[in-house]
Amino acid sequence: MSENYCPFEERDRDRLPPILNHSLDRGPKLPFPSYGSFISTLNHKRESGSHSLSSPLLLPAVKQVRELPPICPDVRQKHRITIDVLPPEVKARFVSEPIIPIRTKSAKEFQYVDEVERATISGDWKQVHDFYLTTFDSFLELNGAFKVSNVPFNTIEDSGINIKFVSIVYDTLLHTPADTQKSVLKGIINSLLREWKGPRTKDDLRAYFVLVQNPQYTSPATYVIYAHLLRQIAALAEVDHHFLMHWFKKLPQKRFKQLVERLQLFITTRLFPAKPEELPPMAKCSWWIPSATKVLSLLNAANSISSPPIIPFTDFYNLTLDHIDFMEDYHTWQAHGNSNRFSFCQFPFILSTVVKKAIIQRDSEQQMISMARQTLVDKVSRRQRVDMSLLFLNIKVRRLQLVSDSLDELSRKRADLKKKLKVTFVGEAGLDMGGLTKEWFLLLIRQIFHTDYGMFTYVKESQCHWFSSWKCDNYSEFRLVGALMGLAVYNSITLDIRFPPCVYKKLLTPPIVPCDLDTPVGMANLTLDDLQQLMPDLAHGLGEVLSYEGNVEEDFYTTFQVFQEELGVVKSYNLKPGGDKIPVTNLNRKEYVQLYIDFLLNKSIYRQFAAFYHGFHSVCASNALMLLRPEEVEILVCGSPNLDMGSLQRVVQYEGYSKTDPTIRAFWDVVLAFPLELQKKLLHFTTGSDRVPVGGMADLNFKISKIDVSTDWLPVSHTCFNQICLPPYKSKKELRQKLTIAISNAEGFGLE
């Protein structure tokens, strides 16, 4: 090959395919921008006898490029990769597999011959260089090197790729000379530019699967190549995405996480490049971020279908997006849905809970402002006197009739639920600057969730509350609890509620209230794992039925009938018609367990939960809810369980003390040395909850105040204001003793 030959001359540039889907096609196109200058630094003469690249490069015709499948048909659906029922194409016979070149380098040989070590010592890298030069020259060569054998792999669970060998080759690549690493990149370019005749084969998918794991894509210098690889993967048919998703699931956790991190870095660098001159102008490569996000969604789907997940779902958050105009992105999504206009809201897994909370609150504020404006217009049009109190949701309650008054107020003022909340206790002076509102929430939740009240039962094994299954004529109090949770989200109040995770799954089933009032709500598809988080002993028993190796019918003597205690009376229910006469056998035990779970978590409490669901959505009705995972709804309502007392120390406010006072220094020495359980008790004692708001410790507005009383006194707290009052203790030992007694023997509300 000539030294001056460049495979990307002008006549070839015009033949590069555009992306047909508009979600990846915003702004002018510049195929392979900056490739010419990049490749000119990569070209070098090959050793004689090595695999030649001198043949003309053929570029794919535009008509062969697949259109990116639509992400979602309707704005009212979350973006999800469909995995429940695979399309027929997945089960069909594959296209004839191409003939794979016979390779002489096996994984074992390459791993143990220590060629790299010998090359490092001798300085002769020819054998290693030739291996990389040949392997990455084409998709066929990639399959020849990494495919386990020529036998077709006809399942989505097995890629047929030797993943361990891929890891060895890539780990070794990072220690080879620069010219070897450049030859790999050049080979990838040539592979991506081959002309494809007919549909993609599974070997093409295997090549993509191998190429996307390349660790070289951490450098902006390789981003043009990386972008085009991601574009081709993103543009594959949905059937092909199913295969890749399941293959990604089989990667070791370390490799999987590295893939996610590289894609996140690519998106972050494209949005906020440290050196903008290193990358093409955004207007000429606006498809980069949509392509990367689409591929990231395949990894997220792989993580979601893995049990347990490969990495925490929070690892898919891109915190850089906290700094973009996410409301503009949200409005784009609202206007265009999941159609042909890219927005990050199409891929909610990438948005942090902080962003989602901000979207919900701003969406709420806009709804509040709209309602307040309409109220003013109505008053002015009728020439009535404008009362500014109409701009708020004003709740007036008596302490002794707290629940009934709150229920009456919220029922009468349903049209005002999206206005800013202000609470007044009858007969008590004072304006609500936030403290009275929080006190109302704390007192109300405390009373409603008390076991004597009867609405909720407390499951000691899981330390969770659950809906009482008693039947009544009026479920309005459950609607009140749902409305309270919605108001807490909209008014940034963290509630001390202990529901199992399945409650939040049910709250999002569906995420938007159906127009047809007869449509069932809250009937989530729940599993034994969901029951385990509420009733672990019962879940263990049902698990034993499923795994029992003997005769289930003879040894368990169980039928499709369950018994439930309601207000002291044991009642029986058939799990299906005639269930009391149908024995549970080895053949039907899975059906029995699933019906049992569905009865306990869905059907037995349907009316209670439906009222709760409608109460929550009467306040929180918004398309923004479709962005949330159940875990994120729980965090918005109850806060995060992750404590960081060091962060709290940096943002705490002082009243009567300074941070250098001996009492304060002793306080933080003691608190930072506390075990986690005591730190949670301190937070519960001071704020009414042992969890942290979505925004972190800074959002607590935590305050330490001086109280001029005898040091014989214990610390006291004002949970409405997140305030703890400390006497000026003389020693660290005395402070630790008094503080431990106070936080260990208080209910946590400490209202004064």
C-alpha angles and dihedrals in degrees: 000000000000118000090231097045112119118188092208104067119156094262089057096045092066091057096060111112122251119223105254099203112088093219087071097035113071118144130356118332124239108181112217093347114209093008093124094059091039095051094046087067091049100050115105138151115273123229113260112267094025122121109286126235095181096104115107114272113241117208124212117261115243093241091061094059114105119229115242108256114248111267096220132347097225140030089231092067128076117238107260134158106239108236105149097084118022115217118251092255090069091060095043122101113276124246109268109284115243120244107267119218114250109248124202096201112086124190092250093049094047092047101047107029086075092219091159092052091049091046090051091054098041098034090227106126097164098112093045091044092051091050093055093040092056099037098055097040095094145354089256092056091047090055091045090056102039108024112103093224142327091267109113116246106219101185133082090226097065122052093188088229122127096236094184091055091049088055092049093050094048095044089051093046092065090061097049125099119279094253091057091050090048091050089056091053091047091051090051090053091052091048092052091050097054115120112248118218114197128344124336116270126218087254088062088054090049090053091051089047090055097041096051089059092062108127092209091084093083091086122079087223088072097042096100090059092042091051093054092047089052091047092055092047092047091051094055120114118270091250090059090049088057090058094047092047092055092044091052087054089063095057119109112262092249093054092043092052091047090054091052093046093050092051091047091049090049092053092044094048092048091051097043110016115191088212108025091188090068092066133054116259113282092238090062097049105032089139093068098084096042090051093049092045091051091053090045088055089060090055091047090051090049089051092048095054093047117096109236099019114254092232132004113279088237089069087073092061113109103208091194087074089066085077101050125088092270093171089062088049090050093050090049089054091046091051100041104022117199094325127101103325117083120230131159088235087072085067103040093171089077095056118086122233088250090061093044092050090049091050092050093047095046090045086051092048091052090051090047092050091047092052093045091049091051090051091052093047091051092051094047093046089055091046090239126150111267114236111198090209086074088075091069140059097244115198119190116187141167116230094227093051097036100142098041093045092048091049092050093047095049092044093052094044102044090130090059100049093108093056123096110283122241123175129201126186109216113247094017124106122223143085122260106246092163101288097085091048092053091045090053091052094047095047094044095048090045092054099041095049095047108117091231090063090065101216095104134027123216116230105207096195093061098023088231135129121234135187116271110239096217114130123232141158097248125047095173093120090061087052088052092055090050091049090049091055090049092048090049091055093048094045097042095244118149111219126210095228125142109204122155115251093255090071090067091047088054092047089059094047090125107001091210121052109250117246090225106075091205092062110109116247131197094023096135124179098250131182141200088273090061091051089047090062091055107028107017095173094053091044089052090052093050089047089056090053089055095048099038111127097198131070106303095193096052099037102040098031092201132152134199089272130103133195125219132183115229119180091336095313121108112222130185127223131188114229088211135001110302090005094150088065098044113089121217109244138176088265099051102031094103089056090048094052093046092048090047092052092046091050095049099042101031121013102036092056100029099124093043093050095042089057089047090049094051091047092054094046093046085072103026100040101144139125085238088078088070088068093062133092116213089251090056093052088054091051091049091051102036105018130237122306092216109105125196110180091179089063090047090053090055095053102034119124123221131212117188090355135073125212091254096056113116092237092054094046089050091047094056094042088056097042096047089051093049117109114250093260093059092044088055090049090051091052091046091049092051104036106020092247135067092216134088125238118250092258092058133242092322089068092059095074086212114193133192114200133188118240116195100220136114116296086236086078123095120235114270130204140211102208092185088067100030088243132148120193117211127193112223097267115198100219142026091240092056092046092050092050096048094042093049092051092048098049095040096053102041128091089227098244097082092172116188 
